[in-house]
Amino acid sequence: MNSRLGFAPILAMAISGAIFSGSGISAQVAPPQPPQQRPSGPIEVNGIAAKVNGRVITKNQVSFMLAPVYAQLVTQFPRRGPQFETKFKESKSKIIQELIDRQIILDEFKQLGAFIKPNLIDEEIKRQMRELYNGDEAKFRQELKNSRLTMEGYREMTREKMVVQAMRAQQFADAPPPLPNEIQKEYDEIKLTLRDVSKDKITFQKIFIPASDPQNPLNTPETQLAVAEDVAKQISDGKDFTELAKQFSKDAFAADGGIQKDVPRADLSPEFASIVFETPVGKVAGPLLDPQGFTIVKPITIDFGPSPPLDNEVRQMVEQQVSRKKTSAQYEHWIESKRKRAMVVINP
């Protein structure tokens, strides 16, 4: 392991001026529930998802990190089913492993007694709110509350993540520096992901099938979902989306064929936005679950927000990304050796 303490230039590259620190966190929550469900039994207190060398990874940490993924999966798979379960378990396992690796790396460097500047943590939290919650701070804080995770606890999670990024950069500081053409290529590939998503706009067609039908009380959410699935099949079979919207959709845009123009991303729920902005123009997504019913959507045009220029700050981040790719095989070999030596217990 590289134990040199020449951190200043490395930290400037990795997290723009961070300094090291180490500590733990403690909080807990039961596994996430669908929005319409409530826990029927006693709430679990001090729930432990895993232990790494005696340090606790709590269930509320896992729950909070999993929440945006869970919300998107629930929206994407209204019937849940095997595909939902598979993707959910994969996401949960990946998050738990990420948190385990984080603790392993922190243990390797805990003797450094370092810290991260508070303003850098604030900036990272704002970035996560923007990317995962469309910049909706109220929704972000509500998710914290749902997960019984305090803002202090979340700040600690963010701080540890940033420390690990810098530690990883230090571990492979001897790797050859990225070449200019490698930096430009990487920037061209990822610049869309660096954009200001709050400036995204989309024009789409939508068919909305309500979960209940006031004109027919016998229609249940189950039968309405079946209607939505049948409409989606008709579209895939070549039926005209506009005509089906006029016939089946039950919202204010039905008469216009379901067209909604230049809708800001911020006007959409984060989970719906994540799906619809990733759906290719002209393709159909759905039925998707929303609080009132089921939606079938087809993007017509997507206008993404502006990407930042390749200036000094962005260049440092891109250089770090290129370095991570070039050293990924070394890193996996290194972290696997640490995993074998660590005392890890994962709870069901």
Stockholm file with secondary structure:
# STOCKHOLM 1.0

chainA/1-348         MNSRLGFAPILAMAISGAIFSGSGISAQVAPPQPPQQRPSGPIEVNGIAAKVNGRVITKNQVSFMLAPVYAQLVTQFPRRGPQFETKFKESKSKIIQELIDRQIILDEFKQLGAFIKPNLIDEEIKRQMRELYNGDEAKFRQELKNSRLTMEGYREMTREKMVVQAMRAQQFADAPPPLPNEIQKEYDEIKLTLRDVSKDKITFQKIFIPASDPQNPLNTPETQLAVAEDVAKQISDGKDFTELAKQFSKDAFAADGGIQKDVPRADLSPEFASIVFETPVGKVAGPLLDPQGFTIVKPITIDFGPSPPLDNEVRQMVEQQVSRKKTSAQYEHWIESKRKRAMVVINP
#=GR chainA/1-348 SS CCCCCCHHHHHHHHHSSCCCCCCCCCCCCCCCCCTTCCCCSCCCSSCEEEEETTEEEEHHHHHHHHHHHHHHHHHHCTTCHHHHHHHHHHHHHHHHHHHHHHHHHHHHHGGGCCCCCHHHHHHHHHHHHHHHHTTCHHHHHHHHHHTTCCHHHHHHHHHHHHHHHHHHHHHTTTSCCCCHHHHHHHHHHHGGGGSCGGGCEEEEEEEEEESSCTTCTTCCHHHHHHHHHHHHHHHHTTCCHHHHHHHHCCSTTGGGTTEEEEEEGGGSCHHHHHHHTTSCTTCCEEEEEETTEEEEEEEEEEECCCCCCSCHHHHHHHHHHHHHHHTHHHHHHHHHHHHHHSCEEECC
#=GC SS_cons         CCCCCCHHHHHHHHHSSCCCCCCCCCCCCCCCCCTTCCCCSCCCSSCEEEEETTEEEEHHHHHHHHHHHHHHHHHHCTTCHHHHHHHHHHHHHHHHHHHHHHHHHHHHHGGGCCCCCHHHHHHHHHHHHHHHHTTCHHHHHHHHHHTTCCHHHHHHHHHHHHHHHHHHHHHTTTSCCCCHHHHHHHHHHHGGGGSCGGGCEEEEEEEEEESSCTTCTTCCHHHHHHHHHHHHHHHHTTCCHHHHHHHHCCSTTGGGTTEEEEEEGGGSCHHHHHHHTTSCTTCCEEEEEETTEEEEEEEEEEECCCCCCSCHHHHHHHHHHHHHHHTHHHHHHHHHHHHHHSCEEECC
//
